[in-house]
């Protein structure tokens, strides 16, 4: 049966609370949620340019672990799946207007991250070539191919498969931030959360 609005909200609260915990673990910034879409950003440190990208990638991998843990609780409306998109690049961030203040981000990297999610596969983390180049050697990527991305044209895309355990130095740098204008954004969207 299709989930009621109340059940959808309760389910999203459970899952997004698990994601919120991971945001703190990886020292990321939750931008906002839009329906069943969860958005985060990371600002790299001065000492290690790849730090922010690697934290976002590790966060994305752990999001799947969190959803598997949720599915293991035997949710009454069945198992859920989702997809993630990651991009890197310039953004502008801030608060606009005078009512109901909401921090947000704008820029090409934001749009590309959304396109990575939208054109991705359920249960997969789709990323741009720039993410592969920035993430560092601890990650295993698989080339998916060239996709025609709305607003961008042909783009080479990859699937993030796994990561090695972080080193002590990496963990130390994970706790530090800078005010760099570069940022990353992970876009995740639940792919199916009701039985047909």
C-alpha positions in Angstrom: 0.0 0.0 0.0 1.1 3.6 -0.6 2.5 5.4 2.5 0.4 8.1 4.1 2.0 11.6 4.3 2.5 11.1 8.1 4.3 7.8 7.5 6.5 9.4 4.8 7.5 12.2 7.2 8.2 9.8 10.0 10.4 7.6 7.8 12.3 10.6 6.4 12.9 11.9 9.9 14.4 8.6 10.9 16.6 8.3 7.9 17.7 12.0 7.8 18.5 11.9 11.5 20.9 9.1 10.7 22.4 11.3 8.0 22.6 14.2 10.4 24.8 12.1 12.7 27.1 11.3 9.8 27.3 15.1 9.0 28.8 15.6 12.4 31.2 12.6 12.1 32.7 14.0 8.8 32.5 17.7 9.9 30.3 18.6 6.9 27.5 21.2 6.6 23.9 20.2 6.0 22.5 22.8 3.6 18.9 21.7 3.5 16.4 19.0 2.7 13.9 19.4 -0.1 11.2 16.7 0.2 13.2 13.5 0.1 16.4 15.2 -1.1 19.2 15.7 1.4 22.0 18.2 0.6 25.4 18.7 2.2 28.5 20.7 1.5 32.2 20.6 2.5 34.8 23.3 2.4 38.4 22.0 2.0 41.2 22.9 4.4 44.2 25.0 3.3 46.6 22.2 4.2 45.1 19.4 2.0 43.0 20.4 -1.0 41.5 17.0 -1.3 40.3 16.9 2.3 36.8 18.1 1.6 36.2 15.9 -1.4 37.3 12.8 0.5 35.1 13.6 3.5 32.1 14.0 1.2 32.9 10.7 -0.5 33.2 8.8 2.8 30.0 10.4 4.0 28.2 9.2 0.8 29.5 5.6 1.3 28.3 5.7 4.9 24.9 7.0 3.9 24.3 3.6 2.3 25.3 1.9 5.5 22.8 4.0 7.3 20.0 3.1 4.9 21.0 -0.6 5.1 20.7 -0.3 8.9 17.3 1.3 8.5 16.2 -1.5 6.2 17.3 -4.1 8.7 14.8 -2.7 11.2 12.1 -4.2 9.0 10.2 -1.0 8.0 6.6 -1.9 7.5 6.4 -0.2 4.1 9.3 -2.2 2.7 12.9 -1.6 1.9 14.1 1.7 0.5 16.8 2.5 -1.9 18.4 5.8 -3.1 21.0 7.4 -5.3 23.7 10.0 -4.7 25.4 12.6 -6.9 28.6 14.5 -6.1 30.3 17.4 -7.9 33.0 19.9 -7.0 33.5 23.5 -8.1 32.7 27.2 -7.3 29.6 28.1 -5.4 28.0 31.2 -3.9 26.3 30.7 -0.5 24.3 32.8 1.8 20.8 33.9 3.0 18.5 36.0 0.9 15.3 37.8 1.7 13.8 39.1 4.9 11.5 36.2 6.0 12.0 32.6 7.1 15.8 32.8 6.7 17.3 29.8 4.9 21.0 29.2 4.1 21.4 28.1 0.5 24.0 27.6 -2.3 24.0 28.5 -5.9 26.3 27.8 -8.8 27.3 25.4 -11.6 28.6 22.8 -9.1 25.2 22.8 -7.3 23.4 22.1 -10.6 25.9 19.4 -11.7 25.6 17.6 -8.4 21.8 17.5 -8.9 22.3 16.2 -12.4 24.7 13.5 -11.1 22.0 12.4 -8.7 19.1 12.6 -11.3 21.0 10.6 -13.9 22.4 8.2 -11.5 21.4 4.6 -10.7 19.6 3.4 -7.6 22.0 2.2 -5.0 25.0 4.0 -6.6 27.1 7.1 -6.0 27.6 8.9 -9.3 30.4 11.5 -9.5 32.1 13.8 -12.1 35.6 13.3 -13.4 36.7 16.3 -11.2 35.6 14.4 -8.1 37.7 11.4 -9.1 40.7 13.7 -9.6 40.2 15.5 -6.3 39.2 12.6 -4.0 42.7 11.2 -3.6 44.1 7.7 -3.9 42.1 6.0 -1.1 39.0 5.6 -3.3 37.9 3.1 -5.9 35.9 4.5 -8.8 34.4 2.7 -11.8 33.9 4.5 -15.1 30.2 4.5 -16.1 30.7 6.2 -19.4 29.7 9.4 -21.1 26.2 10.7 -20.4 24.3 13.7 -21.9 23.7 15.9 -18.9 21.0 18.6 -19.1 22.6 22.0 -19.3 26.1 20.6 -19.7 26.1 18.2 -22.7 28.3 15.1 -22.8 30.0 14.4 -19.5 32.2 11.5 -18.4 30.8 10.1 -15.2 32.0 7.6 -12.6 30.6 5.4 -9.8 32.2 5.6 -6.4 32.5 2.0 -5.2 34.6 1.9 -2.0 37.3 3.6 0.1 40.3 2.5 2.2 40.3 3.3 5.9 41.5 6.9 6.5 45.0 7.5 7.9 45.6 9.3 11.2 46.7 12.5 9.4 43.5 12.5 7.3 41.3 12.1 10.4 43.1 15.0 12.1 42.5 17.2 9.1 38.9 16.2 8.9 38.2 18.3 12.0 39.5 21.5 10.5 37.8 24.0 8.1 38.7 27.0 6.1 36.8 29.9 4.4 37.7 28.7 0.8 35.2 29.5 -1.9 35.5 26.0 -3.3 32.8 23.6 -2.0 31.4 20.2 -2.7 27.8 19.2 -2.5 26.3 15.7 -2.2 22.8 15.3 -3.5 20.9 12.3 -2.4 17.4 11.3 -3.2 15.4 8.3 -2.0 14.6 6.3 -5.0 11.6 4.3 -3.8 9.9 4.3 -0.5 6.5 2.7 -0.9 5.2 -0.6 -2.2 3.2 -0.4 -5.4 
